[in-house]
Amino acid sequence: MKLATLCYVQKENKTLMLYRNKKENDYHEGKWNGLGGKFEPGETPEECAIREVYEESGLRVKNPVMKGFVTFPLFDGKDDWYVFLFVFREFEGELINSPEGRLEWIANENLKELNLWEGDQIFIPWLFEDKFFSAKFNYEEGKFIDYFVSFY
């Protein structure tokens, strides 16, 4: 079981996205993702999100808004991933040359045009809604199968 965060920093109708193309043996290589990653021991979801955004972008974010929780059973073929999704609208600092890939501000209306995981195409619009979601996205060998969601 892996605990992780997925974070979307937003400004002026744009969202900061990461094109994964730098890490060796990256399961997400060639895909666009939000920022985030695995928890360190003792971290809260918020602490993990803030740390991961800083490490991957150089931005110091504050006032996280948790938008959802997603379960990815055996996503990488080895582990179940439990992922907390956050939106940040407040930040300071300048973007760095990310160790994970290329950072780019993408117009919100163009997010679904990116090479995203199929499940991301489904849940990204939910980030802009005024409700919380809990979902399960099923993949087999990197291929999207189906999903289930509850909204609160």
C-alpha positions as CSV (number, residue, x, y, z in Angstrom):
1,M,0.0,0.0,0.0
2,K,1.3,3.4,-0.9
3,L,0.0,6.8,0.4
4,A,0.5,9.8,-1.9
5,T,-0.7,13.2,-2.9
6,L,-1.5,14.7,-6.2
7,C,-1.5,18.5,-6.3
8,Y,-2.8,21.1,-8.7
9,V,-1.4,24.7,-8.3
10,Q,-3.7,27.2,-10.1
11,K,-3.5,30.8,-11.1
12,E,-5.3,33.0,-13.6
13,N,-7.4,30.1,-15.1
14,K,-4.2,28.0,-15.6
15,T,-3.0,24.9,-13.8
16,L,0.6,24.0,-13.3
17,M,1.3,20.6,-14.9
18,L,4.3,18.4,-15.1
19,Y,5.4,16.5,-18.2
20,R,7.2,13.4,-16.9
21,N,10.3,12.9,-18.9
22,K,13.4,13.0,-16.6
23,K,13.4,10.1,-14.2
24,E,14.7,6.7,-15.2
25,N,12.2,3.9,-15.2
26,D,9.3,6.4,-14.5
27,Y,6.0,4.6,-14.7
28,H,4.4,8.0,-15.7
29,E,7.0,8.8,-18.4
30,G,5.5,10.7,-21.3
31,K,2.4,11.6,-19.3
32,W,1.3,15.0,-17.9
33,N,0.5,14.9,-14.2
34,G,-0.1,17.2,-11.3
35,L,2.7,17.5,-8.7
36,G,3.0,15.2,-5.7
37,G,4.3,12.0,-4.5
38,K,4.6,9.5,-1.6
39,F,4.3,10.4,2.1
40,E,7.3,10.5,4.3
41,P,6.9,8.9,7.8
42,G,4.7,10.9,10.1
43,E,3.5,13.4,7.5
44,T,-0.1,14.5,7.2
45,P,-1.6,14.7,3.7
46,E,-1.2,18.5,3.8
47,E,2.4,18.3,4.8
48,C,3.2,15.8,2.1
49,A,1.4,18.0,-0.5
50,I,3.2,21.2,0.5
51,R,6.6,19.4,0.6
52,E,6.1,17.6,-2.8
53,V,5.0,20.8,-4.6
54,Y,8.1,22.6,-3.2
55,E,10.5,19.8,-4.2
56,E,9.1,19.5,-7.7
57,S,8.4,23.1,-8.5
58,G,10.2,25.4,-6.1
59,L,6.9,27.0,-5.2
60,R,5.9,27.5,-1.6
61,V,2.2,26.8,-1.4
62,K,-0.2,27.5,1.4
63,N,-3.9,27.0,2.3
64,P,-4.4,23.6,0.7
65,V,-7.9,22.7,-0.4
66,M,-8.5,18.9,-0.4
67,K,-10.8,18.1,-3.3
68,G,-10.8,14.3,-3.3
69,F,-9.4,11.0,-2.5
70,V,-8.7,8.3,-5.1
71,T,-7.9,4.6,-4.7
72,F,-5.8,3.0,-7.5
73,P,-5.8,-0.8,-6.9
74,L,-2.6,-2.3,-8.1
75,F,-2.0,0.8,-10.2
76,D,1.7,0.0,-10.9
77,G,1.0,-3.8,-10.9
78,K,2.5,-4.1,-7.4
79,D,0.8,-1.8,-4.9
80,D,-2.6,-0.2,-4.1
81,W,-2.2,3.6,-4.2
82,Y,-4.3,5.8,-2.0
83,V,-4.0,9.4,-3.2
84,F,-5.2,12.7,-1.6
85,L,-5.9,15.4,-4.3
86,F,-5.3,19.0,-3.5
87,V,-5.7,22.4,-5.2
88,F,-3.5,25.3,-4.2
89,R,-4.4,28.9,-5.3
90,E,-1.9,30.6,-3.0
91,F,1.8,30.4,-3.5
92,E,5.1,32.3,-3.8
93,G,8.4,31.7,-5.4
94,E,9.7,31.0,-8.9
95,L,9.6,27.8,-10.8
96,I,12.7,25.7,-10.8
97,N,14.0,23.2,-13.3
98,S,12.1,20.2,-11.9
99,P,13.9,17.0,-11.4
100,E,10.8,15.1,-12.5
101,G,10.2,16.8,-15.9
102,R,9.0,19.9,-17.6
103,L,6.7,22.3,-15.7
104,E,4.2,24.3,-17.7
105,W,1.2,26.5,-16.9
106,I,-1.7,25.0,-18.9
107,A,-5.0,26.9,-19.6
108,N,-7.7,25.0,-17.7
109,E,-9.8,24.6,-20.8
110,N,-6.9,22.8,-22.4
111,L,-6.1,20.3,-19.6
112,K,-8.0,17.4,-21.1
113,E,-6.1,17.8,-24.4
114,L,-2.8,16.7,-22.7
115,N,-1.5,13.2,-22.7
116,L,-3.0,12.3,-19.3
117,W,-3.8,9.0,-17.7
118,E,-7.4,8.1,-18.7
119,G,-8.6,8.4,-15.1
120,D,-7.1,11.8,-14.8
121,Q,-9.2,13.0,-17.8
122,I,-12.2,11.9,-15.8
123,F,-11.3,13.5,-12.4
124,I,-9.6,16.7,-13.4
125,P,-12.9,18.5,-14.1
126,W,-14.1,17.5,-10.6
127,L,-11.3,19.7,-9.2
128,F,-13.2,22.7,-10.4
129,E,-16.5,21.7,-8.7
130,D,-17.6,22.8,-5.2
131,K,-17.8,19.3,-3.8
132,F,-15.5,16.5,-2.5
133,F,-15.1,13.2,-4.2
134,S,-14.0,9.7,-3.3
135,A,-13.2,7.5,-6.3
136,K,-11.7,4.2,-7.3
137,F,-10.0,4.0,-10.7
138,N,-9.1,0.5,-11.9
139,Y,-6.2,-0.2,-14.3
140,E,-4.7,-3.4,-15.6
141,E,-1.2,-3.3,-17.0
142,G,-1.4,0.5,-17.5
143,K,-4.8,0.2,-19.3
144,F,-7.8,2.0,-17.8
145,I,-10.7,-0.4,-17.0
146,D,-13.4,1.5,-15.1
147,Y,-14.1,3.7,-12.1
148,F,-16.6,4.4,-9.3
149,V,-17.1,7.7,-7.6
150,S,-19.1,9.2,-4.7
151,F,-19.6,13.0,-4.3
152,Y,-20.1,14.8,-1.0
